[in-house]
Amino acid sequence: MPEILDQARTRVLENGVGLDEAGILAVLNLPDEHLPAALQLAHEVRMRWCGPEVEVEGIVSLKTGGCPEDCHFCSQSGLFTSPVRSVWLDIPALVEAAKQTAATGATEFCIVAAVRGPDARLMTQMRAGVAAIREAVDIQVAASLGMLTQEQVDELAAMGVHRYNHNLETCRSYFPNVVTTHSWEERWETLRMVRESGMEVCCGGILGLGETVEQRAEFAAQLAELDPHEVPLNFLNPRPGTPLGDRPVVEGKDALRAIAAFRLAMPRTILRYAGGRELTLGDLGTRDGLLGGINAVIVGNYLTTLGRPATDDLQLLTDLKMPVKALSATL
Amino acid sequence: MTKLVRPDAPAGDADVGNRAGTADDAGAVTRWCDRCGESVAAGPHPACAAARVWEPPRWCASCRRRMKVQVVPAGWSAVCVEHGERRG
């Protein structure tokens, strides 16, 4: 057994204290033959500090494309030659998407917009949309609308948005290689305001943007410092027309090492499978991750790409004897 | 605005979406790959076909217009102003 896993058994599993950056890096550098042991330990940590339940979420794009920012992985930037066109979802369709999500047993429905931050039109649409969903569907509403002002934070909290997603995407040292139109610190400031408002903080990122293993460890440590309620873990799905469109997908074993390492860095967080797992991990890898630290999934489609059918993921959870977290447990 | 270009080559076999030069259910002729927007006259686009498993169409296969695409948790819709809506 590698020394880092022995240390993690005491520090993380028994005491509930996440690994530091050096420890995270050691896990990310484990040779393949020790990966099963790392995943097993991460699973034990998840079961001990989070329990067996899996939180299920659906997401939808309220405003697609035409974003003024230059996040190099994103097909919705208006600055690249991506084929994604700008389109808005109307309120009836938004409510229908929330109903579809609730029908899967999901407790979370996240409304996402491709913007730098919300303008008056988007906030008006959010007010109407959140009210309509709360009237018609029994589900928690989350939002992801870019960088916020304090006034917008307060307004979203007042609407009843219970969780706000704003990904740091990658570590501080690598961020300028991925985004040049705003800074990592600006994102951190939004997250600070969200936390102080009482909304739950959802913050994760994307692996495979070209960061080094050391920077992957740096990222996990920075997320652990933020201590978010939820960490969505994406794996780059290279999008045509974007600056990262020709990058390779993350190798499956590297993705699983990252899942174990992120869990050992953050024993109590909701660690969610997000985009890209279909390409990076496939069916078998998806199962391995759920037995290696993951305790939440986005089911169904993503914002501009398609996911596994929700029924496939729900059947997998049944096979693994992992109950879907009930709505009452989140209220 | 998307530039409309007709392929010069004669229609041939393609396995992306419909077959090149053939009519789909709505009677529209398929000339363009609905993922990359390039001609399917010269042959199939296997990489695009594989990618389309996890993507909705982006280009109208009949006229090469970029479509307005909305993805929702349980499906998608793609609208071409000339050739109408596709759903999946």
Contacts between the chains, C-beta under 8 A, distances in Angstrom:
chain1	res1	chain2	res2	distance
A	58	B	73	4.2
A	59	B	73	7.2
A	60	B	71	7.9
A	60	B	72	5.6
A	60	B	73	6.2
A	61	B	70	7.4
A	61	B	71	6.5
A	64	B	69	7.6
A	64	B	70	6.8
A	64	B	71	7.8
A	83	B	37	6.5
A	83	B	58	3.9
A	83	B	59	6.4
A	83	B	66	5.5
A	84	B	58	7.0
A	84	B	69	7.1
A	85	B	66	5.3
A	85	B	67	7.1
A	85	B	68	5.2
A	85	B	69	6.9
A	87	B	68	4.7
A	87	B	69	6.9
A	87	B	70	5.5
A	89	B	70	6.0
A	89	B	72	7.7
A	93	B	70	7.4
A	93	B	72	7.0
A	96	B	72	7.5
A	97	B	72	4.5
A	97	B	73	5.6
A	97	B	74	7.8
A	100	B	72	6.9
A	100	B	73	5.1
A	100	B	74	4.5
A	101	B	73	5.1
A	104	B	73	7.9
A	237	B	54	7.5
A	240	B	35	8.0
A	240	B	36	6.9
A	278	B	54	5.7
A	279	B	54	6.9
A	299	B	73	7.3
A	300	B	73	3.6
A	300	B	74	5.6
A	301	B	71	5.0
A	301	B	72	6.6
A	301	B	73	5.5
A	301	B	74	7.2
A	301	B	75	7.3
A	301	B	76	6.9
A	302	B	71	7.0
A	303	B	71	6.3
A	304	B	55	7.9
A	304	B	56	7.8
A	304	B	69	7.5
A	304	B	71	5.8
A	305	B	54	5.6
A	305	B	55	5.5
A	305	B	56	7.9
A	305	B	71	7.2
A	306	B	53	7.6
A	306	B	54	4.9
A	306	B	55	6.2
A	306	B	56	6.7
A	306	B	71	7.1
A	306	B	76	7.2
A	307	B	54	7.7
A	310	B	73	7.3
A	310	B	74	7.3
